[in-house]
Amino acid sequence: MKISDDLFALRLVLQLPAKALKADTLKNQAEVLVFAARLAADETMHWTALSDVLAQAEPAKALSFGA
């Protein structure tokens, strides 16, 4: 199955808003901390896979997720 680079690029751009939307639904501090750790790992995996498909270079600095 051939999927265009544009579709992968769009998915890469949509990762951050998806994370923000999910985080807004949590109220408990402990839930938020666990969720943030899992989400950071998940988003890193997504970003890595998508950027590999698009043959993008790795970032010069580590992904910081806004920190």
Sequence and secondary structure as in RCSB ss.txt:
>XXXX:A:sequence
MKISDDLFALRLVLQLPAKALKADTLKNQAEVLVFAARLAADETMHWTALSDVLAQAEPAKALSFGA
>XXXX:A:secstr
    HHHHHHHHHTHHHHHHHHHHT   HHHHHHHHHHHHHHHHHHHHHHHHHTT    SS   TT 
